[in-house]
Amino acid sequence: MPKFSRILRTVTFTALLAFGAGWQTPIAARSPALSYTALPARQQALVDDLERRTFDWFWQSADPKTGLVPDSYPGQSFSSIAAVGFGLTAYGIGVERGYVTRAQAAERTLATLRFFAAAPQNDSEDDAAGYHGFFYHFIDMKTGKRAMRYVELSSVDTTLLLGGVLFAQSYYDRDTPQEAEIRQLADTIYRRVDWPWMQPRKPLISMGWTPGGKFIPADWKGYNEGMLLYILALGSPTHPVGPEAWTAWLSTNHLTWGTFQGQTFLNFAPLLGHQYSESWIEFRGIRDAWSREHDLDYFENSRRATYAQRSYAIANPGHWTGYGANMWGLTASNGPGDLVVKSTEGDRTFYGYTARGTGLDYISDDGTIAPTAAAGSIAFAPEIVVPALEEMKRRYGADIYNRHGFVDAFNPSFHVHTPLRTGKLRPMGWVDSVQLGIDQGPIVLMIENWRSGFVWNVMKKNPYIRKGLDRAGFEGGWLRADTPTP
């Protein structure tokens, strides 16, 4: 498995292609997903606490003047535009849960949208936040300009930013000057994205562009976190791509459709690929041509992917410490470092930041568990996720759970005393010392989607989302013409 660059993580993801007794039974034979209200009090308290702490990460780490959210926190960091998108959405959750007032959330959201609407857009190396409506993957926390020269203008990270922008457009619907400005700015930011410009190899959409290297020689193709990207590109009222783009994106699905760890589904190894788009859009009950042909929706597909990851941890072919029915979760995350360690199991290769995962497309596993892999899948399979979160906190909580919830990752198999880029060694192994915005985001959004459907219901009202889904060929469920919007 090739090593991943932290900076180009969104490019390399796709370029590289206690409820446990019944884990081996077919998905269709299982009972309906567990509801929050059916949890015992101790597990409700766990979920409540995790949601609040994870929300606080966004609220306390963001710059209140610019709205920019850091890539990682605590500590000094550049801003991740994807983290900003998750943050904009988390603020609405904070209102609904009573963590902050609507006025406070609107003020923070307005500051963020004003900043992005005014941020310079041009083709210079160093004096721009973006170009053609897209934004650089990482930007300076104060100036908003490209953080480093090797950072790409990112199509998918811009998409995750826009997820939050469009959430704000639909959530802040009151007849006040402040909320009217939020809606107007959100519309401006979305409408100016020139999606066809990011198609040097039509009908696919490129992963990105740099002033020096121009378009990245890789496109979003095959089931992955690019799902939301194509839906937003199809839904644009100003610069849409053609419907053939969706067909092209799906064209390699046959390569990863199959049975893995007892589940038959469309594989994508890191769970982020199943979580990111579904943090904003509920795919349960709606189907495009591909999912109709395979008699499942993408929500069910993600549920099966979640079960497959757990089954892999139970099998534990790598003999990593701690893995089991309630200790699992592989996705893109920090790790202890890039080195090879000799052990009784043979040479063990450990990675820093990489897209860990397991599936038919690839397996990348160095014993590093990312809590977001399980927590961000809570809406898909709460009956196996909640016990996993409970066990992680029970077993390792003193080291991995802090004021902002779970740290980004931990590795009970790593005990090497060596300089670390991030994290620290504890008696139980390596533990990270920060949280990442793109891993915190799915935790808070998907907890709330599971509890109330809140983010999904807000996005169902957005005309651009509905148009994009319609042009991609989705039908049924809440998209039916006679189905009222929430």
N, C-alpha and C positions, 0 to 999 in steps of 0.2 A: 504494500500500500504506500504510494508516494507521500512524502511529507507535504503538509499544507503550509502556505504562507498566511500568517494572521491578516496581513493587509489585504491580500487578494482573496479572502475567504469566500466571498460570494461567487467568484469566478470558478474556484476549484471545487466547490461543492458538487456541481453538476458536470464540470469538465471531466472529472474522474468517475466518471461512471463506475392474612388471616382468612382471604376469599379464594384460596389457591387450590383447593382439592380438585376442582373440575377443570383445570387449565388445559387439558388435552382434548376436551370435548369440542365439537364443531361450534362455530360462532352461532349458527342458527338455532342451536339447541339451548343456548343460554337464556336466562331470564332477562327481562328488560333491564336497562342500565339503572344502577343505584341512584336514588335521589338524595339530595342534601338533607332533606327533612327526615329521611330514613336512617341517617347515621346516628350512632350513640352520641351522647353529649360530649364525650371526650374528643371524638373525631370532628364533630362540628366546631369545637373550640380550636382544634388544630387548623382546620381550613380557614376559619375566621382570622386567626392570628397570622397565618401565612399570607393571606390576601392583603391584610392591612400593612404588614411589614414590607411586602413587595411594592405596594402602592407608595409607601413612604420613601422607598428608594428613588422613585421618579420625582416625587414632590420635593424631596430634600436635596437631590443631586443636581437638578436643573438650575440654570442661571435664570433667576426671575426676570431679568431685564431683556434677555434675548430669547428665552425659552429653550435654549440649546441644552440637550441632555448628553452627558458624557458617555463615551464608549464603555468605560469601566469606572467603578467607584467603590470604595473611597480611594483617594489619591488623585494626582494630576492626570488629566487625560484630554485628548481632543474629543470632539463631539461626533457621535454616530448619527447620521440622519435617520437611519432605521429606528434607532432608539427614540428619537424625537417622535416618530409616528406612533410607537407604542405608548409613549408618554402622553401625547395628546388624547389618546383613547382612555388611558388610565385615569385622567383627570375627571372624565365623565363618570367613571365607576366610583371615584371618590365622592362625587356629589351624591350619587344614588345610595351609597353606603353611609353617608354622613361624616366622612372623614374631613371634607372641606365643604365650604358653601358653594352654591352655584356661581355667585359673584366672584369668589376667589378663583374658581376653575376657569371662568370666562376671561378674567383678567390675565391669567397665565397663558391661556390659549390665544388670546388676542395679541399679546406680546410676541408669541412664537410666530403667528401668521404674518404679522407686520414685518418681522425680521426676514422671513423667507420671501415675502412679496417684494421687499426692497433690496434683497441681496443681489450683488452684481452678477450678471449673466453675460459672459463673453468667452472668447477662445484663448485668453492669455494663460500663461503657465501658473502665475502666482496671484493674480489680482481678480479672481472670480470665485464665486460660490458654486457656479454651475454654468450650463450652456444649453440652449434650445429647450429650456424648461426643466432639464434634468439637473441633479445636484451631485457634487462630489461625495463619495462614500464617507470620508472623514473630513470634517471642517474644523477650523480653529474655534475654540469655545468663546472667544471674545469677538473676533472679526467676522467669523462665518466664512472666511475664505479657505480655499484648498489647504489642508493641513500640512501635507508633504508632497513632494513632486512625484512620488511613485503612486499616489492615490488616484484611482480611476473615477471618472464620471460614471456612476453606477446606475444601471437601469433598474435592477431589482431593489436596491436600497432606496432609490427614489420612490419606487412603488410602495414600499413599507412606510415611508414618510407620508405618501398620499393616502394610505389607509387611515392614518390619523387625521389628515386634513379633511377627508370626506366624512369621517365620523363627526368631526366638529361641525361641518356644514349641516348635517342632518340633526345633530343633537341640540344645538343651540338655535331653537326655532321660535323663540319668543320675540314679540314686537317691541324690542328695545334697541336704542342706537348701538349699544355694544354688541349684541348678538346679531344684529343686521350686518354690522361690519365684519364679524367673523364669517358669516355666510358669503359675503361679497369677496373677501380675501381668499377664502377657500376655493371659490369658483375660479378666481383669477389664477391661482397657483396651479390648479388642475388643468384648466383650459390651455395654458401656454406650453404644456409638455408636447413636444413635437415627436410623437411616436414613430412616424414613418422615417424620420431622419435617422433613428436608431436601427434601421433595417438595411444595412449595406449588403446583406445577402437575403433579400426578400424570398419568402414571406416571414422568415424567422426574425426575431429581435435580438440584437447583439447584447452581450453582457456588459459592455461599457466602451468608453472612449477616453483617450488621453491626448492633450495637445501635442505631445511629442510622438507617441506611438500610434495615434489615431484610433480607429476602431479595434477593439480586442478581437482576435481571430477565433472567437467562440460565441455560439448563440445559445439562447435558452431553448432546449429541445428535450422532450421526454418528461414524464411526470416528475415534478420537483417543486421547489418554492416559487417557480415562475408562473404558477397558475394565476395568482392575483395580478401579476404583471400583464398577462394577455387579456384578462377581463377588463382591466382599466384601459388598456390600449384600444380594445374593441368598443368601449363605452364612450370614448372621447367625442364631444360634440364639435371639436375644432380640427383635430389632427388624428383621426382614427386609422387603425390598420384594417385590412380586409379580413373577412371571416376565414379566408384560407390560412391565416396565421395560426388560428386555433388548431386546425387540422394538421398543419405542419408540426406544431409543438407536440401533438399526440402521436406523431407518425412512428416513433420508436417504442411505443408502449409494449409491443409484443416481446421486446427483449427482456423486460423485467416483470411481465405478468407470469405468475406461476406459484408454486407451493414452496413455502419456506417455513420451517419450524411448525409444521402442521396447519398453517394458514395459507389459503389461496387468495392472493391479492396482487395489486400493482405495487411492486417494491420500490422503495427509495430508502437507502440505508440509514441516514440520520433522521431522527424523528422530527427535526425542524421542518423538513420538506412536507410533512403531513400537517404541521401545526400552523405555520405562518399564514397561509391563505385562509385557513379555517378559523383563525382568530377573529377575522372580520366577517366572513361569509359563512352562513350555515348551508352546507351542501346536503344535509339530511333531507331526503324526500325529493330532491331535484336531480335530474339526470340529463347529460348530453348524449350524443350518439354513441360514444364509446362506452359509457357506463350503462346505457340501455342494452347494448349488445352483450355486456358481461353481467347483467342482472344484479347490479349493486350501485349504490351511490358512493361518492368520494368520502363521505362521512363513515360509512361502513368499511370502506377500504382502509381508512386511518385507524379504525377500531381494530381491524385485523392486524395491521402493522404493529400496534401497541401490544397486542397479545403475543405476536411473534417475538418481539424483543424480550418480553418476560420469559417466554419459553426458552429462548437462547440463553438467558442468564441462569435458568434452572439447569439446563444441560451443561453450561459452563465449560465449553471445550478447551478454553485456554487455562483452566484451573486457577482463575484469579481469586484472590481473597475476598470473602464476603458475599459473592454472588449467590442469588437464590430467588425464591418466589416473591419475596418482598424487598429485594435489593437489586435493582436493575435500572438501566437508563443510559443509552448511548446517543449522543448527538454532537453537534459542533460545540466545543467548549475549550476552556483552558486545560492544561495538563502539566505534569511535573517537569517536563523538559525533553529535549531531544538527545537521547543517549541509549546505549545498549548495555545491559547489565547481565552478568553471568549469574546463573542460579541453578538450583537443583532441577528446575524445569527446562534448563537450557538457556540460550541467549534470549533475554527479554528486551524488546525494543519499546521505549517509552517516548511519547511525543509531547510537545508543548501544545499550542493551539492547533487543533485539527478537527476535521469533520468525522468524528467517530460514528460508527453505525454498523448495522448488520442486516444483510438482505441478499437477494440474488444478485444485485448489482455489485456489491463488494462487502467485505467485512474488515473493519478497522477497530480493533479492540486492544487496549493496553491496560485494562483494569481500572480505567478512570470512569467514574460514575458522575453524570451530570443530573442533579435533581430536576432541572427543567425538562429533561426528556420524559420523566414520569409526570411531573406536575402539569406540564403543558398539554398532556394527553388526558387530563382529568375529565373533559367533556366526552371523550370517546369511550373510556372504560373506567369509570370511577370506582367500580367494585374491585379492581386490582391496583389502581393508582393510590387511593387513600391509604390502604394498608402499607404500601411501599413508603409513602411519605411518613407515616407514623413510625415505621421501623427505622428509617434513616435517622429521624430525629431521636428516637429512643436509644439507638445504638451509638450514634456518633454526635448527637446534638451539641454537646459541650464544645466541640471543635468546628462543626459545620453550620451551626444555626446561630445567627446573631441579630442585631437590631433591624437588619433588612432582609431577614429570612435566610434561606439556604445560600451558602457561598456558591460560586459558580460550579465548582467540581471538587471531587476528592478521590484519592486513590489509596485504598488500604493495602495494596501490594507493593507500594513504593516506599523504600526505607533507606535510600542512598543519601549519604551526606555529601552534597555537591551544591555549588552555587545555583540558585533558582531564580528564574526570571519573574515568577510570581508565586505566591503561596509560601508555605512553611512546612517543616516536618514536625509531626506530633507523634506520640507513641503509637497511635493507630495508623499512621502513614502520612502521605502528603495531603494537605488541604489548601485550597485556594484562600487568598486573603481579600478578594474582591468579588463583586458581582458584575456581570456584563448586561448592558441594557437589552441586547437582543435575546438574551436568555431569561431575563426578568419579565420581559413583555408577555410571552405566552403564558407564564404562570398566572399573572393577575387577570389577563383577558379571558383565559379559558376557565379559570375558576368561576368568574362571574357568568360566562356563557352557560356553564353547567348549572349554576345556581338559579339563574333567572332568564337566560337567553338575552340579556340586556344589549350587549354589543351587536349581536346578530340582528336583533329587532330594530335597532337604530339604523343599521346599514340596509335593511330591507326597504326602508323608506327612501333611500338615495336613488334618484333616477339614473345616474350614471352607472351604478352597480347593476341595476335591473337591465339597463340597455346592454351592457357588456355581456351579461349572462345570456340574454336573449340572442345576441349576435353570435355567441359561442354555441348556440343550439340547445341550451338548457330548457327543460320543460317540467311541468308538474309541481306538486307541493305548493309552497308559498308563492311561486311564480305564476300560478294560474290566474287568469284574468279576473275570476270571481273571488279570489282570495284577498281580503282587505289587508292593507299594510298595517302593522302594529301601531 
